[in-house]
Amino acid sequence: MPLFKRRVTGKPGEWYYCLEHKKVEEGPDCPGKDRFGPYASRQEAEHAMESARERNLQWENDPRWHDAPKTEAGDD
């Protein structure tokens, strides 16, 4: 028997999307490393992957987050 129980953070009434099980969960069912959330409602958690995809696209297309343009070889 382990000396310390591994604690999972979260509260019942909060909704999460579990990346490992690919499902919506209420409360602290899975470790924080395996979930998105908390969300205010089940519906928001159901769309977690879509929201993440949209945010990733916004980030990829945001010029403030891109490194300096790459120069072609020989342009030095």
C-alpha positions in Angstrom: 0.0 0.0 0.0 1.5 3.4 -1.0 2.4 5.8 1.8 0.8 8.8 0.0 -2.2 8.6 -2.2 -1.8 10.4 -5.5 -4.2 13.4 -5.5 -6.1 14.4 -8.6 -7.0 18.1 -8.6 -10.5 19.3 -9.6 -13.9 19.6 -8.2 -17.2 17.8 -8.9 -19.4 20.1 -11.0 -16.5 21.0 -13.3 -16.3 19.4 -16.7 -13.2 18.0 -18.4 -12.3 16.4 -21.6 -10.0 13.3 -21.0 -7.4 13.0 -23.7 -6.6 9.4 -22.8 -10.2 8.1 -22.8 -11.4 10.6 -25.4 -14.6 11.4 -23.4 -16.1 14.1 -21.2 -15.8 13.6 -17.5 -17.3 15.4 -14.5 -15.0 16.1 -11.6 -11.5 14.8 -11.0 -11.6 11.4 -12.7 -8.3 11.5 -14.5 -4.9 13.1 -13.8 -4.5 16.7 -14.9 -1.8 15.8 -17.5 -4.5 13.8 -19.4 -7.3 16.3 -19.6 -8.4 19.7 -20.9 -10.5 21.9 -18.6 -12.2 22.8 -16.4 -15.2 23.9 -18.5 -18.4 25.4 -17.2 -20.7 23.0 -18.9 -20.7 19.5 -20.4 -21.3 21.0 -23.9 -18.1 23.1 -23.7 -16.1 20.1 -22.7 -17.6 18.1 -25.6 -16.1 20.7 -28.0 -12.7 20.8 -26.3 -10.8 19.3 -29.2 -12.5 21.7 -31.7 -11.6 24.7 -29.5 -8.0 23.5 -29.2 -7.8 23.1 -33.0 -9.2 26.6 -33.5 -6.7 28.1 -31.0 -3.8 26.3 -32.6 -4.8 27.7 -36.0 -5.0 31.2 -34.6 -1.6 30.8 -33.1 0.0 29.4 -36.3 -1.4 32.3 -38.3 -0.5 35.0 -35.8 2.6 36.9 -37.1 3.6 38.1 -33.6 4.5 34.5 -32.8 6.6 33.6 -35.7 10.4 33.6 -35.7 12.3 35.9 -38.1 11.8 34.9 -41.7 14.3 32.3 -42.9 16.7 33.4 -45.6 17.7 31.3 -48.5 21.2 29.8 -48.5 23.7 32.2 -49.9 21.9 35.4 -48.9 24.3 36.2 -46.2 
